[in-house]
């Protein structure tokens, strides 16, 4: 899960960097001085919907990993509560 999440984060940050570079370069070509903060804000706003489309499979893998971890945590919690109540574990004999 951590690898997929890190890869997704790096991909999104890379997309922001590429878009920011394109905006910066476009401003230089047009002879316009655009403040870096404005470039970053526009790059983030443009990257948000683009990343949903471009990185859909990676995002899906991250969501599946999170769901698996959440299910495992829920199962472990139920097992612990069962033990605390004094219930017998499934499959045990007296």
C-alpha positions in Angstrom: 0.0 0.0 0.0 2.7 2.5 0.9 4.5 2.0 -2.4 1.3 2.6 -4.4 0.4 5.7 -2.3 4.0 7.1 -2.7 3.9 6.5 -6.4 0.5 8.1 -6.8 1.7 11.1 -4.7 4.9 11.5 -6.8 2.9 11.2 -10.0 0.6 14.0 -9.0 3.4 16.2 -7.8 5.2 15.5 -11.0 2.1 16.5 -13.0 1.9 19.8 -11.1 5.6 20.4 -11.8 5.2 19.7 -15.5 2.1 22.0 -15.8 3.9 24.7 -13.8 6.9 24.5 -16.2 4.6 24.8 -19.2 2.9 27.8 -17.8 6.2 29.4 -16.9 7.6 28.7 -20.3 4.5 30.0 -22.0 4.8 33.2 -20.0 8.4 33.6 -21.0 7.7 33.0 -24.7 4.9 35.5 -24.5 7.1 38.0 -22.7 4.9 38.0 -19.6 6.3 37.8 -16.1 4.0 35.5 -14.1 4.5 35.3 -10.3 5.5 31.8 -9.1 2.6 31.6 -6.6 0.1 32.3 -9.4 1.8 29.6 -11.6 1.6 27.1 -8.8 -2.0 27.8 -8.0 -3.0 27.4 -11.7 -0.8 24.3 -12.0 -2.6 22.7 -9.0 -6.0 23.6 -10.2 -5.3 22.2 -13.7 -3.6 19.1 -12.3 -6.6 18.1 -10.0 -9.0 17.0 -12.8 -6.2 15.8 -15.0 -4.8 13.4 -12.4 -8.2 11.8 -12.0 -8.1 10.9 -15.7 -4.4 10.2 -16.2 -3.8 8.3 -13.0 -7.1 6.4 -12.7 -5.6 2.9 -12.5 -3.0 4.0 -9.9 -5.7 5.7 -7.9 -7.8 2.5 -8.1 -4.9 0.4 -6.8 -4.4 2.8 -3.9 -8.1 2.6 -3.0 -8.1 -1.2 -3.2 -5.0 -1.3 -0.9 -6.7 1.0 1.6 -9.9 -1.1 1.5 -7.9 -4.2 2.2 -6.1 -2.7 5.2 -9.4 -1.3 6.5 -11.1 -4.8 6.2 -8.1 -6.4 8.0 -8.3 -3.8 10.7 -12.1 -4.3 11.1 -11.7 -8.1 11.3 -8.9 -7.8 13.9 -11.0 -5.4 15.9 -14.0 -7.8 15.9 -11.7 -10.7 16.9 -10.3 -8.7 19.8 -13.8 -7.7 21.0 -14.9 -11.3 20.8 -11.9 -12.4 22.9 -12.6 -9.6 25.4 -16.2 -10.8 25.8 -14.9 -14.3 26.4 -16.4 -15.9 23.3 -14.8 -19.0 21.9 -12.9 -18.5 18.7 -14.4 -20.2 15.7 -13.1 -23.7 15.2 -12.0 -24.3 18.8 -13.0 -27.3 20.9 -13.5 -27.6 24.6 
